[in-house]
Amino acid sequence: MVFYATECSSRALLTWIEPIANDNSGHVSISYPGVRPPVNLSIGLYNVLYSAIDNSGNRANCTFIVQVASKSLNVIVKISTRIIINVNNNYHYD
């Protein structure tokens, strides 16, 4: 998932639907990641891992990467630094 930082900022408020775990025994333990929605994160990549385990030791994982990116436009400005001045039509300065 890619989220974009707000204008003039390097952070974004992220939210997603967290996974749900079910088991026929009715007993499931879920391990939640340190990064959970809603969360305000700075530009970068974040690994998110949810893990569920039942009483028999059966495990299931849900993992994905969350990216916060800048939506700013790259502007290229070309400035000419060469100036030629004619003085009395005899001299040139670069």
ZAKOL-70278 format. One record per atom (N, C-alpha, C, O): residue number from 1; x, y, z; atom name. Coordinates in pm, 1 decimal. Layout:
N
<drenmar pos="NUM" u="X" v="Y" w="Z" site="CA"/>
...
//
This chain:
94
<drenmar pos="1" u="83.3" v="-116.2" w="0.0" site="N"/>
<drenmar pos="1" u="0.0" v="0.0" w="0.0" site="CA"/>
<drenmar pos="1" u="89.2" v="124.3" w="0.0" site="C"/>
<drenmar pos="1" u="191.0" v="130.2" w="68.9" site="O"/>
<drenmar pos="2" u="48.9" v="220.7" w="-77.2" site="N"/>
<drenmar pos="2" u="123.3" v="346.3" w="-83.2" site="CA"/>
<drenmar pos="2" u="32.4" v="458.5" w="-33.5" site="C"/>
<drenmar pos="2" u="-80.3" v="475.4" w="-79.9" site="O"/>
<drenmar pos="3" u="84.6" v="533.7" w="61.4" site="N"/>
<drenmar pos="3" u="16.9" v="651.8" w="113.4" site="CA"/>
<drenmar pos="3" u="107.0" v="771.1" w="84.8" site="C"/>
<drenmar pos="3" u="229.5" v="758.6" w="85.3" site="O"/>
<drenmar pos="4" u="46.8" v="886.2" w="60.0" site="N"/>
<drenmar pos="4" u="125.7" v="1004.5" w="27.8" site="CA"/>
<drenmar pos="4" u="123.9" v="1104.9" w="142.5" site="C"/>
<drenmar pos="4" u="19.8" v="1131.8" w="202.5" site="O"/>
<drenmar pos="5" u="240.5" v="1158.9" w="171.0" site="N"/>
<drenmar pos="5" u="252.5" v="1261.4" w="274.6" site="CA"/>
<drenmar pos="5" u="172.0" v="1383.6" w="233.5" site="C"/>
<drenmar pos="5" u="159.0" v="1414.4" w="115.0" site="O"/>
<drenmar pos="6" u="118.5" v="1452.0" w="332.5" site="N"/>
<drenmar pos="6" u="42.8" v="1573.0" w="302.9" site="CA"/>
<drenmar pos="6" u="136.9" v="1680.9" w="249.9" site="C"/>
<drenmar pos="6" u="257.6" v="1677.2" w="273.8" site="O"/>
<drenmar pos="7" u="80.5" v="1775.5" w="178.9" site="N"/>
<drenmar pos="7" u="159.6" v="1881.9" w="116.7" site="CA"/>
<drenmar pos="7" u="242.7" v="1955.7" w="221.7" site="C"/>
<drenmar pos="7" u="193.9" v="1987.4" w="330.2" site="O"/>
<drenmar pos="8" u="367.0" v="1982.1" w="188.3" site="N"/>
<drenmar pos="8" u="462.5" v="2051.2" w="276.0" site="CA"/>
<drenmar pos="8" u="488.5" v="1973.5" w="405.0" site="C"/>
<drenmar pos="8" u="517.5" v="2033.0" w="508.8" site="O"/>
<drenmar pos="9" u="478.2" v="1842.3" w="398.4" site="N"/>
<drenmar pos="9" u="501.3" v="1758.7" w="515.8" site="CA"/>
<drenmar pos="9" u="573.8" v="1632.1" w="473.6" site="C"/>
<drenmar pos="9" u="574.4" v="1595.6" w="356.1" site="O"/>
<drenmar pos="10" u="634.0" v="1566.5" w="569.3" site="N"/>
<drenmar pos="10" u="699.4" v="1438.4" w="541.8" site="CA"/>
<drenmar pos="10" u="627.5" v="1326.4" w="616.0" site="C"/>
<drenmar pos="10" u="685.5" v="1220.6" w="640.5" site="O"/>
<drenmar pos="11" u="500.3" v="1349.4" w="652.0" site="N"/>
<drenmar pos="11" u="422.9" v="1251.7" w="727.6" site="CA"/>
<drenmar pos="11" u="285.5" v="1231.5" w="664.2" site="C"/>
<drenmar pos="11" u="234.3" v="1317.3" w="592.2" site="O"/>
<drenmar pos="12" u="227.5" v="1114.6" w="693.6" site="N"/>
<drenmar pos="12" u="92.9" v="1085.0" w="645.2" site="CA"/>
<drenmar pos="12" u="17.5" v="1007.0" w="752.1" site="C"/>
<drenmar pos="12" u="76.6" v="928.3" w="826.0" site="O"/>
<drenmar pos="13" u="-112.6" v="1029.1" w="759.6" site="N"/>
<drenmar pos="13" u="-198.6" v="953.6" w="848.7" site="CA"/>
<drenmar pos="13" u="-248.2" v="831.7" w="772.7" site="C"/>
<drenmar pos="13" u="-316.3" v="845.2" w="671.0" site="O"/>
<drenmar pos="14" u="-214.5" v="712.7" w="821.4" site="N"/>
<drenmar pos="14" u="-246.5" v="588.1" w="752.2" site="CA"/>
<drenmar pos="14" u="-355.7" v="512.6" w="824.7" site="C"/>
<drenmar pos="14" u="-364.5" v="514.5" w="947.4" site="O"/>
<drenmar pos="15" u="-438.7" v="446.0" w="745.9" site="N"/>
<drenmar pos="15" u="-538.4" v="356.2" w="801.3" site="CA"/>
<drenmar pos="15" u="-563.0" v="242.9" w="702.5" site="C"/>
<drenmar pos="15" u="-556.1" v="263.1" w="581.3" site="O"/>
<drenmar pos="16" u="-591.2" v="125.4" w="753.5" site="N"/>
<drenmar pos="16" u="-627.2" v="10.0" w="671.9" site="CA"/>
<drenmar pos="16" u="-713.1" v="-80.9" w="757.7" site="C"/>
<drenmar pos="16" u="-718.6" v="-65.3" w="879.7" site="O"/>
<drenmar pos="17" u="-779.6" v="-174.8" w="694.5" site="N"/>
<drenmar pos="17" u="-863.0" v="-271.3" w="766.5" site="CA"/>
<drenmar pos="17" u="-773.5" v="-384.4" w="815.3" site="C"/>
<drenmar pos="17" u="-707.1" v="-450.9" w="735.8" site="O"/>
<drenmar pos="18" u="-772.2" v="-405.5" w="945.7" site="N"/>
<drenmar pos="18" u="-688.6" v="-510.1" w="1001.4" site="CA"/>
<drenmar pos="18" u="-751.2" v="-647.7" w="974.4" site="C"/>
<drenmar pos="18" u="-873.5" v="-661.2" w="973.1" site="O"/>
<drenmar pos="19" u="-667.2" v="-749.2" w="952.9" site="N"/>
<drenmar pos="19" u="-719.3" v="-883.2" w="925.3" site="CA"/>
<drenmar pos="19" u="-787.2" v="-943.9" w="1048.8" site="C"/>
<drenmar pos="19" u="-757.7" v="-907.2" w="1162.5" site="O"/>
<drenmar pos="20" u="-877.1" v="-1035.8" w="1023.5" site="N"/>
<drenmar pos="20" u="-950.6" v="-1106.7" w="1128.6" site="CA"/>
<drenmar pos="20" u="-915.8" v="-1254.7" w="1117.9" site="C"/>
<drenmar pos="20" u="-907.0" v="-1308.7" w="1007.6" site="O"/>
<drenmar pos="21" u="-895.9" v="-1320.4" w="1231.9" site="N"/>
<drenmar pos="21" u="-864.0" v="-1463.5" w="1232.8" site="CA"/>
<drenmar pos="21" u="-977.6" v="-1541.0" w="1299.1" site="C"/>
<drenmar pos="21" u="-1027.1" v="-1502.1" w="1404.9" site="O"/>
<drenmar pos="22" u="-1017.8" v="-1650.0" w="1236.2" site="N"/>
<drenmar pos="22" u="-1121.2" v="-1739.4" w="1290.4" site="CA"/>
<drenmar pos="22" u="-1067.1" v="-1881.4" w="1289.8" site="C"/>
<drenmar pos="22" u="-983.9" v="-1916.5" w="1206.2" site="O"/>
<drenmar pos="23" u="-1114.5" v="-1962.6" w="1382.9" site="N"/>
<drenmar pos="23" u="-1075.0" v="-2103.3" w="1389.5" site="CA"/>
<drenmar pos="23" u="-1195.5" v="-2184.9" w="1434.5" site="C"/>
<drenmar pos="23" u="-1280.3" v="-2136.0" w="1509.1" site="O"/>
<drenmar pos="24" u="-1202.5" v="-2309.4" w="1388.7" site="N"/>
<drenmar pos="24" u="-1317.3" v="-2392.8" w="1424.0" site="CA"/>
<drenmar pos="24" u="-1322.1" v="-2425.0" w="1573.4" site="C"/>
<drenmar pos="24" u="-1427.6" v="-2461.6" w="1625.2" site="O"/>
<drenmar pos="25" u="-1209.1" v="-2411.8" w="1642.7" site="N"/>
<drenmar pos="25" u="-1207.5" v="-2434.6" w="1787.4" site="CA"/>
<drenmar pos="25" u="-1263.0" v="-2314.4" w="1863.1" site="C"/>
<drenmar pos="25" u="-1304.5" v="-2325.8" w="1978.5" site="O"/>
<drenmar pos="26" u="-1263.0" v="-2200.5" w="1797.3" site="N"/>
<drenmar pos="26" u="-1311.6" v="-2078.8" w="1859.6" site="CA"/>
<drenmar pos="26" u="-1206.7" v="-2005.2" w="1940.9" site="C"/>
<drenmar pos="26" u="-1235.8" v="-1900.1" w="1997.9" site="O"/>
<drenmar pos="27" u="-1084.0" v="-2059.0" w="1947.4" site="N"/>
<drenmar pos="27" u="-977.3" v="-1996.5" w="2025.0" site="CA"/>
<drenmar pos="27" u="-860.9" v="-1961.1" w="1933.0" site="C"/>
<drenmar pos="27" u="-790.4" v="-2049.3" w="1884.1" site="O"/>
<drenmar pos="28" u="-841.8" v="-1834.3" w="1910.4" site="N"/>
<drenmar pos="28" u="-732.8" v="-1785.9" w="1826.2" site="CA"/>
<drenmar pos="28" u="-662.9" v="-1672.5" w="1898.7" site="C"/>
<drenmar pos="28" u="-727.8" v="-1582.1" w="1951.4" site="O"/>
<drenmar pos="29" u="-531.4" v="-1677.4" w="1901.1" site="N"/>
<drenmar pos="29" u="-451.3" v="-1569.9" w="1957.8" site="CA"/>
<drenmar pos="29" u="-388.1" v="-1492.4" w="1843.0" site="C"/>
<drenmar pos="29" u="-324.4" v="-1551.3" w="1755.6" site="O"/>
<drenmar pos="30" u="-405.6" v="-1360.5" w="1843.0" site="N"/>
<drenmar pos="30" u="-353.5" v="-1277.3" w="1734.3" site="CA"/>
<drenmar pos="30" u="-238.7" v="-1192.3" w="1786.7" site="C"/>
<drenmar pos="30" u="-249.7" v="-1128.8" w="1891.6" site="O"/>
<drenmar pos="31" u="-129.1" v="-1191.8" w="1712.7" site="N"/>
<drenmar pos="31" u="-14.6" v="-1106.5" w="1742.5" site="CA"/>
<drenmar pos="31" u="-21.3" v="-986.6" w="1648.1" site="C"/>
<drenmar pos="31" u="-18.7" v="-1002.0" w="1526.0" site="O"/>
<drenmar pos="32" u="-29.8" v="-867.0" w="1706.6" site="N"/>
<drenmar pos="32" u="-44.1" v="-745.7" w="1627.4" site="CA"/>
<drenmar pos="32" u="92.0" v="-678.2" w="1607.6" site="C"/>
<drenmar pos="32" u="178.7" v="-687.8" w="1694.5" site="O"/>
<drenmar pos="33" u="111.5" v="-610.2" w="1494.1" site="N"/>
<drenmar pos="33" u="237.6" v="-539.4" w="1470.0" site="CA"/>
<drenmar pos="33" u="247.8" v="-412.5" w="1554.3" site="C"/>
<drenmar pos="33" u="148.5" v="-366.6" w="1610.8" site="O"/>
<drenmar pos="34" u="366.3" v="-357.2" w="1562.2" site="N"/>
<drenmar pos="34" u="388.0" v="-231.5" w="1632.8" site="CA"/>
<drenmar pos="34" u="324.8" v="-113.6" w="1562.2" site="C"/>
<drenmar pos="34" u="293.7" v="-12.6" w="1625.3" site="O"/>
<drenmar pos="35" u="305.6" v="-125.3" w="1432.1" site="N"/>
<drenmar pos="35" u="244.0" v="-19.1" w="1351.4" site="CA"/>
<drenmar pos="35" u="100.5" v="-61.8" w="1322.4" site="C"/>
<drenmar pos="35" u="76.3" v="-153.6" w="1244.1" site="O"/>
<drenmar pos="36" u="5.0" v="6.7" w="1387.1" site="N"/>
<drenmar pos="36" u="-136.6" v="-26.4" w="1367.7" site="CA"/>
<drenmar pos="36" u="-215.4" v="99.1" w="1333.8" site="C"/>
<drenmar pos="36" u="-182.6" v="208.2" w="1380.4" site="O"/>
<drenmar pos="37" u="-319.1" v="83.6" w="1252.7" site="N"/>
<drenmar pos="37" u="-398.0" v="200.2" w="1214.4" site="CA"/>
<drenmar pos="37" u="-489.6" v="246.0" w="1328.0" site="C"/>
<drenmar pos="37" u="-528.8" v="165.3" w="1412.3" site="O"/>
<drenmar pos="38" u="-523.7" v="373.9" w="1330.6" site="N"/>
<drenmar pos="38" u="-464.2" v="480.4" w="1250.1" site="CA"/>
<drenmar pos="38" u="-328.8" v="519.2" w="1308.8" site="C"/>
<drenmar pos="38" u="-310.1" v="520.6" w="1430.5" site="O"/>
<drenmar pos="39" u="-235.0" v="550.6" w="1219.7" site="N"/>
<drenmar pos="39" u="-100.7" v="584.5" w="1263.7" site="CA"/>
<drenmar pos="39" u="-44.3" v="693.4" w="1172.8" site="C"/>
<drenmar pos="39" u="-69.3" v="694.6" w="1052.3" site="O"/>
<drenmar pos="40" u="31.7" v="784.5" w="1232.2" site="N"/>
<drenmar pos="40" u="93.8" v="893.5" w="1157.8" site="CA"/>
<drenmar pos="40" u="241.3" v="858.2" w="1139.2" site="C"/>
<drenmar pos="40" u="317.3" v="857.5" w="1236.0" site="O"/>
<drenmar pos="41" u="282.6" v="828.7" w="1015.3" site="N"/>
<drenmar pos="41" u="418.7" v="783.9" w="987.4" site="CA"/>
<drenmar pos="41" u="490.4" v="879.5" w="893.2" site="C"/>
<drenmar pos="41" u="427.7" v="948.8" w="813.2" site="O"/>
<drenmar pos="42" u="622.2" v="882.2" w="904.0" site="N"/>
<drenmar pos="42" u="703.1" v="964.1" w="813.9" site="CA"/>
<drenmar pos="42" u="736.7" v="885.1" w="688.4" site="C"/>
<drenmar pos="42" u="712.7" v="764.5" w="682.1" site="O"/>
<drenmar pos="43" u="792.2" v="953.1" w="588.5" site="N"/>
<drenmar pos="43" u="825.2" v="892.2" w="459.9" site="CA"/>
<drenmar pos="43" u="917.4" v="773.2" w="482.3" site="C"/>
<drenmar pos="43" u="1015.9" v="782.7" w="555.5" site="O"/>
<drenmar pos="44" u="884.5" v="661.1" w="418.8" site="N"/>
<drenmar pos="44" u="964.7" v="540.4" w="432.6" site="CA"/>
<drenmar pos="44" u="883.4" v="415.7" w="404.7" site="C"/>
<drenmar pos="44" u="766.6" v="423.4" w="366.6" site="O"/>
<drenmar pos="45" u="947.0" v="299.2" w="424.3" site="N"/>
<drenmar pos="45" u="884.0" v="168.5" w="406.3" site="CA"/>
<drenmar pos="45" u="868.2" v="102.6" w="542.6" site="C"/>
<drenmar pos="45" u="957.5" v="110.3" w="627.0" site="O"/>
<drenmar pos="46" u="754.5" v="38.1" w="563.2" site="N"/>
<drenmar pos="46" u="724.7" v="-26.1" w="690.7" site="CA"/>
<drenmar pos="46" u="670.7" v="-166.7" w="664.4" site="C"/>
<drenmar pos="46" u="574.9" v="-183.6" w="589.0" site="O"/>
<drenmar pos="47" u="732.4" v="-267.5" w="726.6" site="N"/>
<drenmar pos="47" u="683.9" v="-404.4" w="718.7" site="CA"/>
<drenmar pos="47" u="578.4" v="-424.6" w="826.6" site="C"/>
<drenmar pos="47" u="600.6" v="-392.9" w="943.5" site="O"/>
<drenmar pos="48" u="463.8" v="-477.5" w="786.2" site="N"/>
<drenmar pos="48" u="353.9" v="-501.2" w="878.5" site="CA"/>
<drenmar pos="48" u="326.3" v="-651.0" w="880.1" site="C"/>
<drenmar pos="48" u="306.9" v="-711.6" w="774.7" site="O"/>
<drenmar pos="49" u="324.4" v="-711.6" w="999.8" site="N"/>
<drenmar pos="49" u="301.3" v="-855.8" w="1013.1" site="CA"/>
<drenmar pos="49" u="197.8" v="-882.5" w="1120.6" site="C"/>
<drenmar pos="49" u="216.7" v="-846.5" w="1236.8" site="O"/>
<drenmar pos="50" u="88.0" v="-946.0" w="1081.0" site="N"/>
<drenmar pos="50" u="-11.4" v="-997.6" w="1173.3" site="CA"/>
<drenmar pos="50" u="7.4" v="-1148.3" w="1176.7" site="C"/>
<drenmar pos="50" u="30.3" v="-1210.5" w="1073.0" site="O"/>
<drenmar pos="51" u="-2.1" v="-1207.1" w="1294.5" site="N"/>
<drenmar pos="51" u="15.0" v="-1351.1" w="1307.7" site="CA"/>
<drenmar pos="51" u="-95.3" v="-1406.3" w="1397.5" site="C"/>
<drenmar pos="51" u="-125.2" v="-1348.5" w="1502.1" site="O"/>
<drenmar pos="52" u="-155.7" v="-1517.8" w="1357.2" site="N"/>
<drenmar pos="52" u="-261.5" v="-1581.4" w="1436.1" site="CA"/>
<drenmar pos="52" u="-220.9" v="-1725.9" w="1463.8" site="C"/>
<drenmar pos="52" u="-164.2" v="-1793.3" w="1377.8" site="O"/>
<drenmar pos="53" u="-250.8" v="-1772.1" w="1584.9" site="N"/>
<drenmar pos="53" u="-219.3" v="-1910.4" w="1622.5" site="CA"/>
<drenmar pos="53" u="-336.6" v="-1966.6" w="1702.7" site="C"/>
<drenmar pos="53" u="-394.4" v="-1897.7" w="1786.8" site="O"/>
<drenmar pos="54" u="-371.0" v="-2093.4" w="1675.3" site="N"/>
<drenmar pos="54" u="-479.4" v="-2156.8" w="1750.0" site="CA"/>
<drenmar pos="54" u="-421.0" v="-2245.1" w="1860.6" site="C"/>
<drenmar pos="54" u="-299.2" v="-2253.3" w="1876.7" site="O"/>
<drenmar pos="55" u="-509.2" v="-2311.1" w="1936.7" site="N"/>
<drenmar pos="55" u="-464.7" v="-2393.3" w="2049.4" site="CA"/>
<drenmar pos="55" u="-382.9" v="-2514.7" w="2006.3" site="C"/>
<drenmar pos="55" u="-308.1" v="-2569.6" w="2087.2" site="O"/>
<drenmar pos="56" u="-395.6" v="-2558.1" w="1880.2" site="N"/>
<drenmar pos="56" u="-319.2" v="-2672.7" w="1829.6" site="CA"/>
<drenmar pos="56" u="-182.8" v="-2632.0" w="1775.4" site="C"/>
<drenmar pos="56" u="-104.5" v="-2718.0" w="1734.9" site="O"/>
<drenmar pos="57" u="-153.1" v="-2502.1" w="1773.9" site="N"/>
<drenmar pos="57" u="-25.0" v="-2454.0" w="1722.5" site="CA"/>
<drenmar pos="57" u="-25.7" v="-2421.5" w="1575.0" site="C"/>
<drenmar pos="57" u="79.0" v="-2390.0" w="1518.6" site="O"/>
<drenmar pos="58" u="-141.3" v="-2428.5" w="1511.0" site="N"/>
<drenmar pos="58" u="-151.6" v="-2390.0" w="1370.0" site="CA"/>
<drenmar pos="58" u="-137.9" v="-2238.6" w="1360.8" site="C"/>
<drenmar pos="58" u="-201.4" v="-2164.2" w="1435.6" site="O"/>
<drenmar pos="59" u="-55.1" v="-2195.3" w="1268.9" site="N"/>
<drenmar pos="59" u="-25.2" v="-2052.3" w="1257.1" site="CA"/>
<drenmar pos="59" u="-57.6" v="-2003.8" w="1116.4" site="C"/>
<drenmar pos="59" u="-39.7" v="-2076.2" w="1018.4" site="O"/>
<drenmar pos="60" u="-105.8" v="-1879.4" w="1108.3" site="N"/>
<drenmar pos="60" u="-128.8" v="-1811.8" w="979.4" site="CA"/>
<drenmar pos="60" u="-76.0" v="-1669.8" w="992.1" site="C"/>
<drenmar pos="60" u="-91.4" v="-1606.0" w="1096.3" site="O"/>
<drenmar pos="61" u="-14.2" v="-1621.1" w="886.7" site="N"/>
<drenmar pos="61" u="42.7" v="-1486.2" w="885.6" site="CA"/>
<drenmar pos="61" u="-19.7" v="-1402.6" w="775.5" site="C"/>
<drenmar pos="61" u="-57.4" v="-1453.9" w="670.2" site="O"/>
<drenmar pos="62" u="-29.8" v="-1275.4" w="800.9" site="N"/>
<drenmar pos="62" u="-68.0" v="-1177.0" w="700.4" site="CA"/>
<drenmar pos="62" u="39.4" v="-1069.9" w="704.7" site="C"/>
<drenmar pos="62" u="55.5" v="-1002.0" w="806.1" site="O"/>
<drenmar pos="63" u="112.4" v="-1054.4" w="596.6" site="N"/>
<drenmar pos="63" u="221.5" v="-957.4" w="593.8" site="CA"/>
<drenmar pos="63" u="212.8" v="-871.0" w="469.0" site="C"/>
<drenmar pos="63" u="176.9" v="-918.2" w="361.1" site="O"/>
<drenmar pos="64" u="245.8" v="-745.2" w="485.6" site="N"/>
<drenmar pos="64" u="247.8" v="-653.8" w="372.3" site="CA"/>
<drenmar pos="64" u="339.0" v="-536.1" w="404.9" site="C"/>
<drenmar pos="64" u="379.4" v="-516.3" w="519.4" site="O"/>
<drenmar pos="65" u="369.8" v="-459.6" w="302.5" site="N"/>
<drenmar pos="65" u="456.2" v="-342.4" w="317.7" site="CA"/>
<drenmar pos="65" u="372.2" v="-217.6" w="297.5" site="C"/>
<drenmar pos="65" u="293.2" v="-208.3" w="203.5" site="O"/>
<drenmar pos="66" u="390.6" v="-122.6" w="386.9" site="N"/>
<drenmar pos="66" u="325.3" v="7.7" w="376.6" site="CA"/>
<drenmar pos="66" u="432.9" v="109.0" w="341.0" site="C"/>
<drenmar pos="66" u="538.9" v="113.1" w="403.5" site="O"/>
<drenmar pos="67" u="405.0" v="189.7" w="241.1" site="N"/>
<drenmar pos="67" u="500.0" v="293.1" w="199.8" site="CA"/>
<drenmar pos="67" u="436.2" v="430.0" w="215.0" site="C"/>
<drenmar pos="67" u="322.4" v="453.1" w="174.2" site="O"/>
<drenmar pos="68" u="513.4" v="520.5" w="275.2" site="N"/>
<drenmar pos="68" u="474.0" v="661.9" w="278.7" site="CA"/>
<drenmar pos="68" u="568.3" v="733.8" w="183.8" site="C"/>
<drenmar pos="68" u="690.1" v="730.1" w="200.9" site="O"/>
<drenmar pos="69" u="511.1" v="799.3" w="83.6" site="N"/>
<drenmar pos="69" u="591.0" v="865.2" w="-20.2" site="CA"/>
<drenmar pos="69" u="555.9" v="1012.8" w="-28.3" site="C"/>
<drenmar pos="69" u="449.7" v="1055.7" w="16.8" site="O"/>
<drenmar pos="70" u="646.0" v="1088.7" w="-86.0" site="N"/>
<drenmar pos="70" u="624.5" v="1230.9" w="-108.6" site="CA"/>
<drenmar pos="70" u="551.5" v="1248.6" w="-240.1" site="C"/>
<drenmar pos="70" u="584.9" v="1184.0" w="-339.4" site="O"/>
<drenmar pos="71" u="454.0" v="1334.3" w="-241.2" site="N"/>
<drenmar pos="71" u="378.9" v="1361.6" w="-363.6" site="CA"/>
<drenmar pos="71" u="421.3" v="1492.6" w="-426.9" site="C"/>
<drenmar pos="71" u="355.0" v="1542.7" w="-517.7" site="O"/>
<drenmar pos="72" u="532.5" v="1548.5" w="-378.6" site="N"/>
<drenmar pos="72" u="578.0" v="1676.9" w="-431.5" site="CA"/>
<drenmar pos="72" u="626.9" v="1659.8" w="-574.9" site="C"/>
<drenmar pos="72" u="672.5" v="1552.6" w="-614.9" site="O"/>
<drenmar pos="73" u="616.5" v="1766.1" w="-649.2" site="N"/>
<drenmar pos="73" u="661.7" v="1766.3" w="-787.4" site="CA"/>
<drenmar pos="73" u="809.0" v="1803.5" w="-793.6" site="C"/>
<drenmar pos="73" u="854.6" v="1893.7" w="-723.3" site="O"/>
<drenmar pos="74" u="881.5" v="1734.2" w="-877.0" site="N"/>
<drenmar pos="74" u="1021.4" v="1769.9" w="-898.9" site="CA"/>
<drenmar pos="74" u="1026.4" v="1880.3" w="-1004.3" site="C"/>
<drenmar pos="74" u="975.7" v="1863.6" w="-1115.2" site="O"/>
<drenmar pos="75" u="1085.9" v="1989.3" w="-969.7" site="N"/>
<drenmar pos="75" u="1095.8" v="2103.2" w="-1061.0" site="CA"/>
<drenmar pos="75" u="1242.0" v="2122.8" w="-1097.0" site="C"/>
<drenmar pos="75" u="1328.1" v="2136.0" w="-1010.0" site="O"/>
<drenmar pos="76" u="1267.8" v="2124.3" w="-1224.9" site="N"/>
<drenmar pos="76" u="1404.2" v="2146.9" w="-1272.5" site="CA"/>
<drenmar pos="76" u="1410.5" v="2287.6" w="-1328.3" site="C"/>
<drenmar pos="76" u="1332.5" v="2324.3" w="-1416.2" site="O"/>
<drenmar pos="77" u="1502.2" v="2364.9" w="-1277.4" site="N"/>
<drenmar pos="77" u="1519.9" v="2501.6" w="-1323.0" site="CA"/>
<drenmar pos="77" u="1657.3" v="2510.9" w="-1387.2" site="C"/>
<drenmar pos="77" u="1758.3" v="2479.5" w="-1324.2" site="O"/>
<drenmar pos="78" u="1660.8" v="2554.0" w="-1512.3" site="N"/>
<drenmar pos="78" u="1787.5" v="2571.0" w="-1582.1" site="CA"/>
<drenmar pos="78" u="1818.1" v="2719.2" w="-1587.6" site="C"/>
<drenmar pos="78" u="1740.0" v="2799.4" w="-1638.7" site="O"/>
<drenmar pos="79" u="1931.7" v="2752.5" w="-1534.4" site="N"/>
<drenmar pos="79" u="1974.3" v="2892.5" w="-1533.7" site="CA"/>
<drenmar pos="79" u="2102.3" v="2902.5" w="-1614.1" site="C"/>
<drenmar pos="79" u="2199.6" v="2831.6" w="-1588.3" site="O"/>
<drenmar pos="80" u="2100.7" v="2989.3" w="-1709.4" site="N"/>
<drenmar pos="80" u="2220.1" v="3010.8" w="-1789.3" site="CA"/>
<drenmar pos="80" u="2317.6" v="3095.9" w="-1710.5" site="C"/>
<drenmar pos="80" u="2280.9" v="3200.1" w="-1656.4" site="O"/>
<drenmar pos="81" u="2442.7" v="3050.8" w="-1704.3" site="N"/>
<drenmar pos="81" u="2543.2" v="3127.2" w="-1630.1" site="CA"/>
<drenmar pos="81" u="2639.7" v="3199.0" w="-1723.2" site="C"/>
<drenmar pos="81" u="2728.5" v="3270.9" w="-1677.4" site="O"/>
<drenmar pos="82" u="2623.1" v="3180.3" w="-1850.8" site="N"/>
<drenmar pos="82" u="2714.5" v="3243.1" w="-1945.9" site="CA"/>
<drenmar pos="82" u="2656.2" v="3376.9" w="-1990.0" site="C"/>
<drenmar pos="82" u="2546.8" v="3383.6" w="-2046.2" site="O"/>
<drenmar pos="83" u="2730.0" v="3480.7" w="-1963.9" site="N"/>
<drenmar pos="83" u="2688.3" v="3615.4" w="-2004.4" site="CA"/>
<drenmar pos="83" u="2800.8" v="3675.5" w="-2087.5" site="C"/>
<drenmar pos="83" u="2916.6" v="3677.9" w="-2045.9" site="O"/>
<drenmar pos="84" u="2764.8" v="3723.1" w="-2203.7" site="N"/>
<drenmar pos="84" u="2863.7" v="3787.2" w="-2290.7" site="CA"/>
<drenmar pos="84" u="2832.1" v="3935.7" w="-2295.8" site="C"/>
<drenmar pos="84" u="2720.2" v="3976.8" w="-2326.3" site="O"/>
<drenmar pos="85" u="2932.5" v="4013.7" w="-2265.3" site="N"/>
<drenmar pos="85" u="2916.9" v="4159.0" w="-2267.5" site="CA"/>
<drenmar pos="85" u="3012.4" v="4214.5" w="-2371.5" site="C"/>
<drenmar pos="85" u="3132.8" v="4189.6" w="-2366.3" site="O"/>
<drenmar pos="86" u="2959.1" v="4288.4" w="-2463.9" site="N"/>
<drenmar pos="86" u="3042.8" v="4354.9" w="-2562.8" site="CA"/>
<drenmar pos="86" u="3072.5" v="4496.1" w="-2513.5" site="C"/>
<drenmar pos="86" u="2982.1" v="4576.0" w="-2489.0" site="O"/>
<drenmar pos="87" u="3199.7" v="4523.9" w="-2499.9" site="N"/>
<drenmar pos="87" u="3242.9" v="4657.1" w="-2458.6" site="CA"/>
<drenmar pos="87" u="3318.1" v="4717.7" w="-2576.1" site="C"/>
<drenmar pos="87" u="3423.9" v="4668.7" w="-2615.5" site="O"/>
<drenmar pos="88" u="3263.7" v="4822.1" w="-2630.1" site="N"/>
<drenmar pos="88" u="3322.5" v="4890.2" w="-2746.1" site="CA"/>
<drenmar pos="88" u="3348.8" v="4792.9" w="-2861.2" site="C"/>
<drenmar pos="88" u="3440.6" v="4813.3" w="-2940.6" site="O"/>
<drenmar pos="89" u="3269.2" v="4688.9" w="-2869.6" site="N"/>
<drenmar pos="89" u="3280.2" v="4590.2" w="-2975.2" site="CA"/>
<drenmar pos="89" u="3418.9" v="4524.4" w="-2982.0" site="C"/>
<drenmar pos="89" u="3453.5" v="4470.1" w="-3086.9" site="O"/>
<drenmar pos="90" u="3497.5" v="4527.0" w="-2877.8" site="N"/>
<drenmar pos="90" u="3630.7" v="4469.4" w="-2879.7" site="CA"/>
<drenmar pos="90" u="3649.9" v="4354.0" w="-2780.7" site="C"/>
<drenmar pos="90" u="3729.5" v="4264.2" w="-2808.2" site="O"/>
<drenmar pos="91" u="3581.3" v="4353.1" w="-2668.8" site="N"/>
<drenmar pos="91" u="3607.6" v="4256.0" w="-2564.0" site="CA"/>
<drenmar pos="91" u="3483.5" v="4171.0" w="-2533.7" site="C"/>
<drenmar pos="91" u="3369.8" v="4217.3" w="-2542.1" site="O"/>
<drenmar pos="92" u="3510.0" v="4046.4" w="-2498.7" site="N"/>
<drenmar pos="92" u="3403.3" v="3955.6" w="-2458.9" site="CA"/>
<drenmar pos="92" u="3441.1" v="3899.0" w="-2321.1" site="C"/>
<drenmar pos="92" u="3554.7" v="3856.9" w="-2299.4" site="O"/>
<drenmar pos="93" u="3346.4" v="3898.9" w="-2230.7" site="N"/>
<drenmar pos="93" u="3367.5" v="3840.6" w="-2098.4" site="CA"/>
<drenmar pos="93" u="3275.7" v="3720.9" w="-2083.7" site="C"/>
<drenmar pos="93" u="3155.9" v="3729.7" w="-2110.6" site="O"/>
<drenmar pos="94" u="3331.3" v="3610.8" w="-2041.7" site="N"/>
<drenmar pos="94" u="3251.4" v="3490.3" w="-2017.0" site="CA"/>
<drenmar pos="94" u="3249.1" v="3462.4" w="-1868.1" site="C"/>
<drenmar pos="94" u="3187.4" v="3365.3" w="-1824.4" site="O"/>
//
